[in-house]
Amino acid sequence: MIELQVDDEDEIQYSRLIMGLFEKTAQIGASLETWIDPAEGARLFLDDARSPHYTVSGYAIGQLTVATGCIASLKQMTVRETEDTVNMIVSPFGAYAVVRNALDAAATAL
C-alpha cells in the first residue's frame, strides 16, 4: 500500500473533526445504559407506562446502540492508528452502508 503525506490543511482539519466525531460517539455509546430509565413524570416515562412489556425507552436505547455501534465499525474500517500517525482510508462503497444504517437507527430512535 502506498502512503501519502497529507499537506492540505482543509483535509487535515476535516480529518480531525471526523476523529472527534468518533470519540464523541464512543462517549455517547458508553453512557447509553445510564439513560435507559427515564425520570418519573417525564414524557418518556409515561410512554413506557403505556407499553410495559416493550418499553419505548428500551427500544430507543437499542436503536441508539445500533447507531453508535455502526459509527464504531466505521472507525474500525477507516482508521489505522500507530504511535506516530493516524491514517484514514475509505473504500468507495463500504462506509456508506454503515453510515446509512447508523442514520436509520438514530432516526428510528428519535
Gaussian input, Z-matrix of N, CA and C with variables (Angstrom, degrees):
# hf/3-21g

backbone

0 1
 N
 C     1     B1
 C     2     B2     1     A1
 N     3     B3     2     A2     1     D1
 C     4     B4     3     A3     2     D2
 C     5     B5     4     A4     3     D3
 N     6     B6     5     A5     4     D4
 C     7     B7     6     A6     5     D5
 C     8     B8     7     A7     6     D6
 N     9     B9     8     A8     7     D7
 C    10    B10     9     A9     8     D8
 C    11    B11    10    A10     9     D9
 N    12    B12    11    A11    10    D10
 C    13    B13    12    A12    11    D11
 C    14    B14    13    A13    12    D12
 N    15    B15    14    A14    13    D13
 C    16    B16    15    A15    14    D14
 C    17    B17    16    A16    15    D15
 N    18    B18    17    A17    16    D16
 C    19    B19    18    A18    17    D17
 C    20    B20    19    A19    18    D18
 N    21    B21    20    A20    19    D19
 C    22    B22    21    A21    20    D20
 C    23    B23    22    A22    21    D21
 N    24    B24    23    A23    22    D22
 C    25    B25    24    A24    23    D23
 C    26    B26    25    A25    24    D24
 N    27    B27    26    A26    25    D25
 C    28    B28    27    A27    26    D26
 C    29    B29    28    A28    27    D27
 N    30    B30    29    A29    28    D28
 C    31    B31    30    A30    29    D29
 C    32    B32    31    A31    30    D30
 N    33    B33    32    A32    31    D31
 C    34    B34    33    A33    32    D32
 C    35    B35    34    A34    33    D33
 N    36    B36    35    A35    34    D34
 C    37    B37    36    A36    35    D35
 C    38    B38    37    A37    36    D36
 N    39    B39    38    A38    37    D37
 C    40    B40    39    A39    38    D38
 C    41    B41    40    A40    39    D39
 N    42    B42    41    A41    40    D40
 C    43    B43    42    A42    41    D41
 C    44    B44    43    A43    42    D42
 N    45    B45    44    A44    43    D43
 C    46    B46    45    A45    44    D44
 C    47    B47    46    A46    45    D45
 N    48    B48    47    A47    46    D46
 C    49    B49    48    A48    47    D47
 C    50    B50    49    A49    48    D48
 N    51    B51    50    A50    49    D49
 C    52    B52    51    A51    50    D50
 C    53    B53    52    A52    51    D51
 N    54    B54    53    A53    52    D52
 C    55    B55    54    A54    53    D53
 C    56    B56    55    A55    54    D54
 N    57    B57    56    A56    55    D55
 C    58    B58    57    A57    56    D56
 C    59    B59    58    A58    57    D57
 N    60    B60    59    A59    58    D58
 C    61    B61    60    A60    59    D59
 C    62    B62    61    A61    60    D60
 N    63    B63    62    A62    61    D61
 C    64    B64    63    A63    62    D62
 C    65    B65    64    A64    63    D63
 N    66    B66    65    A65    64    D64
 C    67    B67    66    A66    65    D65
 C    68    B68    67    A67    66    D66
 N    69    B69    68    A68    67    D67
 C    70    B70    69    A69    68    D68
 C    71    B71    70    A70    69    D69
 N    72    B72    71    A71    70    D70
 C    73    B73    72    A72    71    D71
 C    74    B74    73    A73    72    D72
 N    75    B75    74    A74    73    D73
 C    76    B76    75    A75    74    D74
 C    77    B77    76    A76    75    D75
 N    78    B78    77    A77    76    D76
 C    79    B79    78    A78    77    D77
 C    80    B80    79    A79    78    D78
 N    81    B81    80    A80    79    D79
 C    82    B82    81    A81    80    D80
 C    83    B83    82    A82    81    D81
 N    84    B84    83    A83    82    D82
 C    85    B85    84    A84    83    D83
 C    86    B86    85    A85    84    D84
 N    87    B87    86    A86    85    D85
 C    88    B88    87    A87    86    D86
 C    89    B89    88    A88    87    D87
 N    90    B90    89    A89    88    D88
 C    91    B91    90    A90    89    D89
 C    92    B92    91    A91    90    D90
 N    93    B93    92    A92    91    D91
 C    94    B94    93    A93    92    D92
 C    95    B95    94    A94    93    D93
 N    96    B96    95    A95    94    D94
 C    97    B97    96    A96    95    D95
 C    98    B98    97    A97    96    D96
 N    99    B99    98    A98    97    D97
 C   100   B100    99    A99    98    D98
 C   101   B101   100   A100    99    D99
 N   102   B102   101   A101   100   D100
 C   103   B103   102   A102   101   D101
 C   104   B104   103   A103   102   D102
 N   105   B105   104   A104   103   D103
 C   106   B106   105   A105   104   D104
 C   107   B107   106   A106   105   D105
 N   108   B108   107   A107   106   D106
 C   109   B109   108   A108   107   D107
 C   110   B110   109   A109   108   D108
 N   111   B111   110   A110   109   D109
 C   112   B112   111   A111   110   D110
 C   113   B113   112   A112   111   D111
 N   114   B114   113   A113   112   D112
 C   115   B115   114   A114   113   D113
 C   116   B116   115   A115   114   D114
 N   117   B117   116   A116   115   D115
 C   118   B118   117   A117   116   D116
 C   119   B119   118   A118   117   D117
 N   120   B120   119   A119   118   D118
 C   121   B121   120   A120   119   D119
 C   122   B122   121   A121   120   D120
 N   123   B123   122   A122   121   D121
 C   124   B124   123   A123   122   D122
 C   125   B125   124   A124   123   D123
 N   126   B126   125   A125   124   D124
 C   127   B127   126   A126   125   D125
 C   128   B128   127   A127   126   D126
 N   129   B129   128   A128   127   D127
 C   130   B130   129   A129   128   D128
 C   131   B131   130   A130   129   D129
 N   132   B132   131   A131   130   D130
 C   133   B133   132   A132   131   D131
 C   134   B134   133   A133   132   D132
 N   135   B135   134   A134   133   D133
 C   136   B136   135   A135   134   D134
 C   137   B137   136   A136   135   D135
 N   138   B138   137   A137   136   D136
 C   139   B139   138   A138   137   D137
 C   140   B140   139   A139   138   D138
 N   141   B141   140   A140   139   D139
 C   142   B142   141   A141   140   D140
 C   143   B143   142   A142   141   D141
 N   144   B144   143   A143   142   D142
 C   145   B145   144   A144   143   D143
 C   146   B146   145   A145   144   D144
 N   147   B147   146   A146   145   D145
 C   148   B148   147   A147   146   D146
 C   149   B149   148   A148   147   D147
 N   150   B150   149   A149   148   D148
 C   151   B151   150   A150   149   D149
 C   152   B152   151   A151   150   D150
 N   153   B153   152   A152   151   D151
 C   154   B154   153   A153   152   D152
 C   155   B155   154   A154   153   D153
 N   156   B156   155   A155   154   D154
 C   157   B157   156   A156   155   D155
 C   158   B158   157   A157   156   D156
 N   159   B159   158   A158   157   D157
 C   160   B160   159   A159   158   D158
 C   161   B161   160   A160   159   D159
 N   162   B162   161   A161   160   D160
 C   163   B163   162   A162   161   D161
 C   164   B164   163   A163   162   D162
 N   165   B165   164   A164   163   D163
 C   166   B166   165   A165   164   D164
 C   167   B167   166   A166   165   D165
 N   168   B168   167   A167   166   D166
 C   169   B169   168   A168   167   D167
 C   170   B170   169   A169   168   D168
 N   171   B171   170   A170   169   D169
 C   172   B172   171   A171   170   D170
 C   173   B173   172   A172   171   D171
 N   174   B174   173   A173   172   D172
 C   175   B175   174   A174   173   D173
 C   176   B176   175   A175   174   D174
 N   177   B177   176   A176   175   D175
 C   178   B178   177   A177   176   D176
 C   179   B179   178   A178   177   D177
 N   180   B180   179   A179   178   D178
 C   181   B181   180   A180   179   D179
 C   182   B182   181   A181   180   D180
 N   183   B183   182   A182   181   D181
 C   184   B184   183   A183   182   D182
 C   185   B185   184   A184   183   D183
 N   186   B186   185   A185   184   D184
 C   187   B187   186   A186   185   D185
 C   188   B188   187   A187   186   D186
 N   189   B189   188   A188   187   D187
 C   190   B190   189   A189   188   D188
 C   191   B191   190   A190   189   D189
 N   192   B192   191   A191   190   D190
 C   193   B193   192   A192   191   D191
 C   194   B194   193   A193   192   D192
 N   195   B195   194   A194   193   D193
 C   196   B196   195   A195   194   D194
 C   197   B197   196   A196   195   D195
 N   198   B198   197   A197   196   D196
 C   199   B199   198   A198   197   D197
 C   200   B200   199   A199   198   D198
 N   201   B201   200   A200   199   D199
 C   202   B202   201   A201   200   D200
 C   203   B203   202   A202   201   D201
 N   204   B204   203   A203   202   D202
 C   205   B205   204   A204   203   D203
 C   206   B206   205   A205   204   D204
 N   207   B207   206   A206   205   D205
 C   208   B208   207   A207   206   D206
 C   209   B209   208   A208   207   D207
 N   210   B210   209   A209   208   D208
 C   211   B211   210   A210   209   D209
 C   212   B212   211   A211   210   D210
 N   213   B213   212   A212   211   D211
 C   214   B214   213   A213   212   D212
 C   215   B215   214   A214   213   D213
 N   216   B216   215   A215   214   D214
 C   217   B217   216   A216   215   D215
 C   218   B218   217   A217   216   D216
 N   219   B219   218   A218   217   D217
 C   220   B220   219   A219   218   D218
 C   221   B221   220   A220   219   D219
 N   222   B222   221   A221   220   D220
 C   223   B223   222   A222   221   D221
 C   224   B224   223   A223   222   D222
 N   225   B225   224   A224   223   D223
 C   226   B226   225   A225   224   D224
 C   227   B227   226   A226   225   D225
 N   228   B228   227   A227   226   D226
 C   229   B229   228   A228   227   D227
 C   230   B230   229   A229   228   D228
 N   231   B231   230   A230   229   D229
 C   232   B232   231   A231   230   D230
 C   233   B233   232   A232   231   D231
 N   234   B234   233   A233   232   D232
 C   235   B235   234   A234   233   D233
 C   236   B236   235   A235   234   D234
 N   237   B237   236   A236   235   D235
 C   238   B238   237   A237   236   D236
 C   239   B239   238   A238   237   D237
 N   240   B240   239   A239   238   D238
 C   241   B241   240   A240   239   D239
 C   242   B242   241   A241   240   D240
 N   243   B243   242   A242   241   D241
 C   244   B244   243   A243   242   D242
 C   245   B245   244   A244   243   D243
 N   246   B246   245   A245   244   D244
 C   247   B247   246   A246   245   D245
 C   248   B248   247   A247   246   D246
 N   249   B249   248   A248   247   D247
 C   250   B250   249   A249   248   D248
 C   251   B251   250   A250   249   D249
 N   252   B252   251   A251   250   D250
 C   253   B253   252   A252   251   D251
 C   254   B254   253   A253   252   D252
 N   255   B255   254   A254   253   D253
 C   256   B256   255   A255   254   D254
 C   257   B257   256   A256   255   D255
 N   258   B258   257   A257   256   D256
 C   259   B259   258   A258   257   D257
 C   260   B260   259   A259   258   D258
 N   261   B261   260   A260   259   D259
 C   262   B262   261   A261   260   D260
 C   263   B263   262   A262   261   D261
 N   264   B264   263   A263   262   D262
 C   265   B265   264   A264   263   D263
 C   266   B266   265   A265   264   D264
 N   267   B267   266   A266   265   D265
 C   268   B268   267   A267   266   D266
 C   269   B269   268   A268   267   D267
 N   270   B270   269   A269   268   D268
 C   271   B271   270   A270   269   D269
 C   272   B272   271   A271   270   D270
 N   273   B273   272   A272   271   D271
 C   274   B274   273   A273   272   D272
 C   275   B275   274   A274   273   D273
 N   276   B276   275   A275   274   D274
 C   277   B277   276   A276   275   D275
 C   278   B278   277   A277   276   D276
 N   279   B279   278   A278   277   D277
 C   280   B280   279   A279   278   D278
 C   281   B281   280   A280   279   D279
 N   282   B282   281   A281   280   D280
 C   283   B283   282   A282   281   D281
 C   284   B284   283   A283   282   D282
 N   285   B285   284   A284   283   D283
 C   286   B286   285   A285   284   D284
 C   287   B287   286   A286   285   D285
 N   288   B288   287   A287   286   D286
 C   289   B289   288   A288   287   D287
 C   290   B290   289   A289   288   D288
 N   291   B291   290   A290   289   D289
 C   292   B292   291   A291   290   D290
 C   293   B293   292   A292   291   D291
 N   294   B294   293   A293   292   D292
 C   295   B295   294   A294   293   D293
 C   296   B296   295   A295   294   D294
 N   297   B297   296   A296   295   D295
 C   298   B298   297   A297   296   D296
 C   299   B299   298   A298   297   D297
 N   300   B300   299   A299   298   D298
 C   301   B301   300   A300   299   D299
 C   302   B302   301   A301   300   D300
 N   303   B303   302   A302   301   D301
 C   304   B304   303   A303   302   D302
 C   305   B305   304   A304   303   D303
 N   306   B306   305   A305   304   D304
 C   307   B307   306   A306   305   D305
 C   308   B308   307   A307   306   D306
 N   309   B309   308   A308   307   D307
 C   310   B310   309   A309   308   D308
 C   311   B311   310   A310   309   D309
 N   312   B312   311   A311   310   D310
 C   313   B313   312   A312   311   D311
 C   314   B314   313   A313   312   D312
 N   315   B315   314   A314   313   D313
 C   316   B316   315   A315   314   D314
 C   317   B317   316   A316   315   D315
 N   318   B318   317   A317   316   D316
 C   319   B319   318   A318   317   D317
 C   320   B320   319   A319   318   D318
 N   321   B321   320   A320   319   D319
 C   322   B322   321   A321   320   D320
 C   323   B323   322   A322   321   D321
 N   324   B324   323   A323   322   D322
 C   325   B325   324   A324   323   D323
 C   326   B326   325   A325   324   D324
 N   327   B327   326   A326   325   D325
 C   328   B328   327   A327   326   D326
 C   329   B329   328   A328   327   D327

   B1=1.4308
   B2=1.5324
   B3=1.3036
   B4=1.4591
   B5=1.5232
   B6=1.3125
   B7=1.4602
   B8=1.5191
   B9=1.3085
   B10=1.4491
   B11=1.5195
   B12=1.3015
   B13=1.4622
   B14=1.5277
   B15=1.3074
   B16=1.4583
   B17=1.5265
   B18=1.3225
   B19=1.4588
   B20=1.5282
   B21=1.3204
   B22=1.4603
   B23=1.5260
   B24=1.3213
   B25=1.4702
   B26=1.5299
   B27=1.3359
   B28=1.4720
   B29=1.5223
   B30=1.3203
   B31=1.4655
   B32=1.5229
   B33=1.3069
   B34=1.4656
   B35=1.5251
   B36=1.3254
   B37=1.4659
   B38=1.5266
   B39=1.3295
   B40=1.4581
   B41=1.5258
   B42=1.3187
   B43=1.4649
   B44=1.5249
   B45=1.3184
   B46=1.4760
   B47=1.5205
   B48=1.3211
   B49=1.4707
   B50=1.5302
   B51=1.3276
   B52=1.4644
   B53=1.5225
   B54=1.3241
   B55=1.4656
   B56=1.5336
   B57=1.3306
   B58=1.4623
   B59=1.5211
   B60=1.3439
   B61=1.4647
   B62=1.5248
   B63=1.3315
   B64=1.4656
   B65=1.5272
   B66=1.3170
   B67=1.4670
   B68=1.5302
   B69=1.3269
   B70=1.4728
   B71=1.5298
   B72=1.3285
   B73=1.4673
   B74=1.5247
   B75=1.3242
   B76=1.4730
   B77=1.5269
   B78=1.3346
   B79=1.4649
   B80=1.5267
   B81=1.3194
   B82=1.4663
   B83=1.5251
   B84=1.3200
   B85=1.4634
   B86=1.5207
   B87=1.3238
   B88=1.4645
   B89=1.5270
   B90=1.3209
   B91=1.4693
   B92=1.5267
   B93=1.3239
   B94=1.4671
   B95=1.5245
   B96=1.3103
   B97=1.4689
   B98=1.5200
   B99=1.3317
   B100=1.4632
   B101=1.5226
   B102=1.3203
   B103=1.4698
   B104=1.5151
   B105=1.3388
   B106=1.4607
   B107=1.5336
   B108=1.3226
   B109=1.4686
   B110=1.5242
   B111=1.3374
   B112=1.4556
   B113=1.5318
   B114=1.3109
   B115=1.4687
   B116=1.5222
   B117=1.3168
   B118=1.4637
   B119=1.5231
   B120=1.3274
   B121=1.4575
   B122=1.5199
   B123=1.3291
   B124=1.4642
   B125=1.5254
   B126=1.3221
   B127=1.4665
   B128=1.5243
   B129=1.3253
   B130=1.4592
   B131=1.5317
   B132=1.3240
   B133=1.4654
   B134=1.5292
   B135=1.3346
   B136=1.4704
   B137=1.5271
   B138=1.3317
   B139=1.4676
   B140=1.5256
   B141=1.3293
   B142=1.4629
   B143=1.5287
   B144=1.3248
   B145=1.4642
   B146=1.5269
   B147=1.3222
   B148=1.4681
   B149=1.5251
   B150=1.3149
   B151=1.4612
   B152=1.5258
   B153=1.3445
   B154=1.4659
   B155=1.5331
   B156=1.3225
   B157=1.4640
   B158=1.5261
   B159=1.3143
   B160=1.4626
   B161=1.5253
   B162=1.3271
   B163=1.4560
   B164=1.5219
   B165=1.3189
   B166=1.4606
   B167=1.5252
   B168=1.3368
   B169=1.4672
   B170=1.5225
   B171=1.3272
   B172=1.4610
   B173=1.5217
   B174=1.3407
   B175=1.4628
   B176=1.5258
   B177=1.3316
   B178=1.4634
   B179=1.5244
   B180=1.3263
   B181=1.4699
   B182=1.5289
   B183=1.3247
   B184=1.4641
   B185=1.5204
   B186=1.3189
   B187=1.4627
   B188=1.5276
   B189=1.3260
   B190=1.4690
   B191=1.5264
   B192=1.3280
   B193=1.4607
   B194=1.5226
   B195=1.3304
   B196=1.4654
   B197=1.5295
   B198=1.3318
   B199=1.4662
   B200=1.5292
   B201=1.3252
   B202=1.4708
   B203=1.5231
   B204=1.3213
   B205=1.4596
   B206=1.5290
   B207=1.3228
   B208=1.4685
   B209=1.5217
   B210=1.3303
   B211=1.4635
   B212=1.5342
   B213=1.3201
   B214=1.4701
   B215=1.5312
   B216=1.3203
   B217=1.4691
   B218=1.5197
   B219=1.3313
   B220=1.4643
   B221=1.5225
   B222=1.3300
   B223=1.4636
   B224=1.5230
   B225=1.3137
   B226=1.4654
   B227=1.5326
   B228=1.3337
   B229=1.4622
   B230=1.5266
   B231=1.3281
   B232=1.4549
   B233=1.5216
   B234=1.3254
   B235=1.4585
   B236=1.5246
   B237=1.3125
   B238=1.4650
   B239=1.5209
   B240=1.3279
   B241=1.4627
   B242=1.5205
   B243=1.3215
   B244=1.4543
   B245=1.5188
   B246=1.2995
   B247=1.4600
   B248=1.5327
   B249=1.3250
   B250=1.4634
   B251=1.5222
   B252=1.3323
   B253=1.4625
   B254=1.5221
   B255=1.3139
   B256=1.4604
   B257=1.5215
   B258=1.3184
   B259=1.4601
   B260=1.5153
   B261=1.3196
   B262=1.4598
   B263=1.5195
   B264=1.3297
   B265=1.4550
   B266=1.5231
   B267=1.3206
   B268=1.4585
   B269=1.5205
   B270=1.3261
   B271=1.4620
   B272=1.5281
   B273=1.3153
   B274=1.4658
   B275=1.5275
   B276=1.3367
   B277=1.4626
   B278=1.5168
   B279=1.3100
   B280=1.4583
   B281=1.5127
   B282=1.3048
   B283=1.4651
   B284=1.5278
   B285=1.3168
   B286=1.4664
   B287=1.5259
   B288=1.3165
   B289=1.4631
   B290=1.5235
   B291=1.3259
   B292=1.4631
   B293=1.5325
   B294=1.3284
   B295=1.4688
   B296=1.5225
   B297=1.3351
   B298=1.4666
   B299=1.5275
   B300=1.3330
   B301=1.4669
   B302=1.5289
   B303=1.3329
   B304=1.4662
   B305=1.5253
   B306=1.3297
   B307=1.4632
   B308=1.5306
   B309=1.3252
   B310=1.4735
   B311=1.5252
   B312=1.3250
   B313=1.4711
   B314=1.5246
   B315=1.3381
   B316=1.4693
   B317=1.5297
   B318=1.3263
   B319=1.4723
   B320=1.5255
   B321=1.3101
   B322=1.4700
   B323=1.5216
   B324=1.3212
   B325=1.4691
   B326=1.5301
   B327=1.3164
   B328=1.4797
   B329=1.5037
   A1=108.43
   A2=115.31
   A3=121.18
   A4=108.51
   A5=117.06
   A6=121.41
   A7=108.82
   A8=115.60
   A9=121.44
   A10=109.73
   A11=115.69
   A12=120.66
   A13=108.20
   A14=117.34
   A15=121.39
   A16=108.94
   A17=115.25
   A18=118.73
   A19=111.88
   A20=117.41
   A21=122.30
   A22=108.58
   A23=116.93
   A24=121.19
   A25=112.33
   A26=118.19
   A27=120.55
   A28=110.94
   A29=116.24
   A30=120.02
   A31=110.88
   A32=116.56
   A33=120.76
   A34=110.48
   A35=117.16
   A36=121.23
   A37=111.10
   A38=117.15
   A39=119.80
   A40=112.00
   A41=116.62
   A42=119.51
   A43=110.52
   A44=116.60
   A45=120.04
   A46=111.27
   A47=117.36
   A48=120.22
   A49=110.47
   A50=117.07
   A51=120.68
   A52=110.38
   A53=117.51
   A54=120.42
   A55=110.40
   A56=117.51
   A57=121.38
   A58=111.46
   A59=116.36
   A60=120.84
   A61=110.43
   A62=116.25
   A63=118.93
   A64=110.93
   A65=117.54
   A66=121.80
   A67=111.16
   A68=117.00
   A69=120.90
   A70=110.66
   A71=116.35
   A72=120.10
   A73=110.99
   A74=117.22
   A75=120.67
   A76=110.47
   A77=117.48
   A78=121.02
   A79=110.84
   A80=117.08
   A81=120.93
   A82=109.92
   A83=116.82
   A84=120.79
   A85=112.30
   A86=116.10
   A87=120.28
   A88=112.11
   A89=117.47
   A90=120.19
   A91=113.52
   A92=119.11
   A93=120.71
   A94=113.31
   A95=117.46
   A96=119.15
   A97=112.27
   A98=117.81
   A99=119.74
   A100=111.60
   A101=117.41
   A102=120.69
   A103=112.97
   A104=118.37
   A105=120.13
   A106=113.05
   A107=117.74
   A108=120.22
   A109=109.30
   A110=117.80
   A111=119.59
   A112=111.80
   A113=116.09
   A114=121.96
   A115=110.06
   A116=115.02
   A117=120.19
   A118=109.51
   A119=115.26
   A120=120.97
   A121=113.72
   A122=117.33
   A123=120.33
   A124=109.39
   A125=116.53
   A126=120.06
   A127=111.35
   A128=116.90
   A129=120.11
   A130=111.06
   A131=117.25
   A132=121.60
   A133=109.50
   A134=116.94
   A135=121.17
   A136=111.38
   A137=116.91
   A138=119.95
   A139=110.54
   A140=116.51
   A141=120.25
   A142=110.96
   A143=117.43
   A144=121.41
   A145=110.92
   A146=116.94
   A147=120.68
   A148=112.38
   A149=116.56
   A150=121.10
   A151=109.65
   A152=117.50
   A153=120.28
   A154=114.40
   A155=118.30
   A156=119.84
   A157=112.61
   A158=117.09
   A159=121.78
   A160=106.62
   A161=115.28
   A162=120.59
   A163=112.43
   A164=114.18
   A165=121.06
   A166=109.41
   A167=116.47
   A168=119.24
   A169=111.12
   A170=117.19
   A171=120.64
   A172=111.75
   A173=116.07
   A174=120.26
   A175=110.27
   A176=116.63
   A177=120.71
   A178=110.85
   A179=116.86
   A180=120.39
   A181=110.12
   A182=116.71
   A183=120.19
   A184=111.77
   A185=116.53
   A186=120.27
   A187=111.25
   A188=116.69
   A189=119.62
   A190=111.31
   A191=116.87
   A192=120.75
   A193=110.54
   A194=116.43
   A195=120.31
   A196=109.99
   A197=116.95
   A198=120.88
   A199=111.50
   A200=116.87
   A201=119.05
   A202=111.17
   A203=116.90
   A204=120.41
   A205=111.85
   A206=116.65
   A207=120.28
   A208=110.95
   A209=116.93
   A210=119.97
   A211=109.70
   A212=117.63
   A213=120.50
   A214=110.09
   A215=116.71
   A216=120.60
   A217=111.14
   A218=115.78
   A219=120.29
   A220=110.44
   A221=116.56
   A222=119.61
   A223=110.26
   A224=116.11
   A225=119.94
   A226=110.83
   A227=116.51
   A228=121.07
   A229=112.49
   A230=117.35
   A231=119.73
   A232=115.95
   A233=118.81
   A234=120.56
   A235=110.42
   A236=114.56
   A237=121.90
   A238=106.69
   A239=116.20
   A240=120.64
   A241=110.20
   A242=114.93
   A243=121.58
   A244=106.35
   A245=115.38
   A246=119.81
   A247=111.49
   A248=116.16
   A249=120.99
   A250=114.95
   A251=117.99
   A252=119.73
   A253=112.27
   A254=114.18
   A255=122.21
   A256=105.88
   A257=116.20
   A258=121.87
   A259=108.66
   A260=116.16
   A261=121.45
   A262=107.48
   A263=115.37
   A264=121.89
   A265=107.32
   A266=116.80
   A267=120.46
   A268=108.96
   A269=115.36
   A270=119.64
   A271=108.35
   A272=117.49
   A273=118.65
   A274=114.76
   A275=118.81
   A276=118.37
   A277=115.55
   A278=118.89
   A279=122.19
   A280=114.94
   A281=117.05
   A282=120.45
   A283=111.98
   A284=117.29
   A285=119.77
   A286=111.96
   A287=117.26
   A288=120.47
   A289=110.83
   A290=116.99
   A291=120.81
   A292=110.28
   A293=117.05
   A294=120.69
   A295=110.31
   A296=117.59
   A297=120.81
   A298=110.67
   A299=117.23
   A300=120.71
   A301=110.41
   A302=117.47
   A303=120.68
   A304=110.64
   A305=117.11
   A306=120.72
   A307=111.27
   A308=117.19
   A309=120.68
   A310=111.54
   A311=116.77
   A312=120.44
   A313=110.98
   A314=116.87
   A315=119.57
   A316=110.71
   A317=117.09
   A318=120.16
   A319=110.61
   A320=117.19
   A321=120.92
   A322=110.61
   A323=116.48
   A324=120.14
   A325=110.86
   A326=116.24
   A327=119.15
   A328=110.40
   D1=138.72
   D2=178.94
   D3=-92.33
   D4=128.33
   D5=176.61
   D6=-107.27
   D7=130.51
   D8=179.49
   D9=-111.83
   D10=139.01
   D11=175.12
   D12=-76.99
   D13=129.74
   D14=179.74
   D15=-92.44
   D16=127.83
   D17=177.17
   D18=-122.02
   D19=4.04
   D20=177.09
   D21=-77.80
   D22=113.22
   D23=-176.06
   D24=-60.61
   D25=-36.44
   D26=177.59
   D27=-63.21
   D28=-43.64
   D29=179.86
   D30=-63.70
   D31=-40.98
   D32=177.62
   D33=-63.69
   D34=-44.36
   D35=179.80
   D36=-61.25
   D37=-47.11
   D38=-178.15
   D39=-69.64
   D40=-32.68
   D41=174.99
   D42=-63.62
   D43=-40.06
   D44=176.65
   D45=-64.93
   D46=-38.69
   D47=177.43
   D48=-63.88
   D49=-40.74
   D50=177.71
   D51=-63.41
   D52=-43.32
   D53=177.72
   D54=-62.39
   D55=-36.76
   D56=175.60
   D57=-63.47
   D58=-39.72
   D59=176.26
   D60=-61.33
   D61=-43.42
   D62=178.38
   D63=-59.95
   D64=-43.26
   D65=-179.80
   D66=-65.20
   D67=-45.91
   D68=179.85
   D69=-62.82
   D70=-40.87
   D71=178.88
   D72=-63.66
   D73=-39.64
   D74=177.31
   D75=-62.76
   D76=-39.93
   D77=178.16
   D78=-64.86
   D79=-42.28
   D80=178.20
   D81=-63.70
   D82=-45.74
   D83=179.22
   D84=-58.76
   D85=-39.80
   D86=-179.81
   D87=-69.54
   D88=-25.07
   D89=-176.72
   D90=-97.19
   D91=-1.13
   D92=-174.73
   D93=-59.31
   D94=-38.39
   D95=-177.80
   D96=-61.74
   D97=-27.48
   D98=179.69
   D99=-73.37
   D100=-14.89
   D101=-178.55
   D102=-96.11
   D103=-3.61
   D104=-169.63
   D105=-69.22
   D106=-24.67
   D107=179.44
   D108=-104.84
   D109=101.80
   D110=-179.63
   D111=-67.59
   D112=152.57
   D113=-179.67
   D114=-65.40
   D115=140.88
   D116=178.64
   D117=-58.03
   D118=132.65
   D119=-179.14
   D120=92.45
   D121=-16.40
   D122=178.00
   D123=-68.77
   D124=155.88
   D125=-179.65
   D126=-59.14
   D127=-37.95
   D128=178.87
   D129=-66.96
   D130=-35.25
   D131=176.00
   D132=-61.37
   D133=-42.80
   D134=178.52
   D135=-66.08
   D136=-37.99
   D137=175.71
   D138=-61.90
   D139=-42.77
   D140=178.98
   D141=-63.06
   D142=-37.85
   D143=-179.51
   D144=-63.79
   D145=-30.49
   D146=178.68
   D147=-76.35
   D148=-19.48
   D149=-177.94
   D150=-136.80
   D151=68.77
   D152=-172.84
   D153=-67.45
   D154=-23.98
   D155=-176.97
   D156=-86.45
   D157=-18.65
   D158=178.37
   D159=-145.94
   D160=81.20
   D161=-171.00
   D162=-65.07
   D163=144.37
   D164=177.58
   D165=-64.50
   D166=-41.98
   D167=-179.59
   D168=-62.78
   D169=-40.45
   D170=178.50
   D171=-63.74
   D172=-40.08
   D173=177.98
   D174=-65.37
   D175=-44.07
   D176=-179.91
   D177=-62.66
   D178=-44.61
   D179=178.77
   D180=-61.79
   D181=-39.96
   D182=177.13
   D183=-60.01
   D184=-44.17
   D185=179.37
   D186=-66.33
   D187=-40.73
   D188=177.95
   D189=-66.36
   D190=-33.40
   D191=175.55
   D192=-64.34
   D193=-41.02
   D194=175.46
   D195=-61.46
   D196=-45.43
   D197=-178.24
   D198=-62.03
   D199=-47.47
   D200=-179.42
   D201=-68.63
   D202=-33.60
   D203=176.00
   D204=-64.94
   D205=-37.78
   D206=177.03
   D207=-64.59
   D208=-41.12
   D209=178.80
   D210=-66.77
   D211=-38.21
   D212=176.16
   D213=-62.92
   D214=-39.67
   D215=177.16
   D216=-64.97
   D217=-39.00
   D218=177.49
   D219=-60.36
   D220=-43.14
   D221=177.78
   D222=-61.23
   D223=-44.13
   D224=-178.98
   D225=-63.12
   D226=-33.83
   D227=179.87
   D228=-73.77
   D229=-31.17
   D230=-167.16
   D231=-112.05
   D232=-17.83
   D233=-172.83
   D234=-112.16
   D235=131.53
   D236=173.50
   D237=-122.33
   D238=110.42
   D239=-177.36
   D240=-108.02
   D241=137.77
   D242=170.05
   D243=-123.16
   D244=-177.18
   D245=178.95
   D246=-62.68
   D247=-30.40
   D248=-173.78
   D249=-108.19
   D250=-22.28
   D251=-172.32
   D252=-136.87
   D253=159.95
   D254=169.50
   D255=-127.52
   D256=118.94
   D257=177.89
   D258=-109.94
   D259=132.95
   D260=175.86
   D261=-113.78
   D262=123.88
   D263=-176.67
   D264=-130.10
   D265=122.89
   D266=-178.46
   D267=-121.79
   D268=127.87
   D269=174.09
   D270=-79.67
   D271=162.60
   D272=-174.83
   D273=-66.48
   D274=-23.99
   D275=-171.22
   D276=-125.52
   D277=-39.42
   D278=-170.77
   D279=-55.83
   D280=-41.31
   D281=-176.46
   D282=-65.90
   D283=-33.11
   D284=-177.28
   D285=-63.71
   D286=-39.03
   D287=179.83
   D288=-64.69
   D289=-40.19
   D290=-179.74
   D291=-68.81
   D292=-43.20
   D293=179.24
   D294=-64.55
   D295=-42.79
   D296=179.09
   D297=-59.75
   D298=-43.40
   D299=179.19
   D300=-64.18
   D301=-40.56
   D302=178.34
   D303=-61.96
   D304=-43.73
   D305=179.49
   D306=-65.80
   D307=-41.91
   D308=177.50
   D309=-60.09
   D310=-45.55
   D311=-178.72
   D312=-66.71
   D313=-42.01
   D314=179.49
   D315=-65.24
   D316=-40.18
   D317=178.43
   D318=-65.38
   D319=-39.48
   D320=177.45
   D321=-62.12
   D322=-40.89
   D323=178.71
   D324=-61.86
   D325=-39.76
   D326=178.55
   D327=-66.16

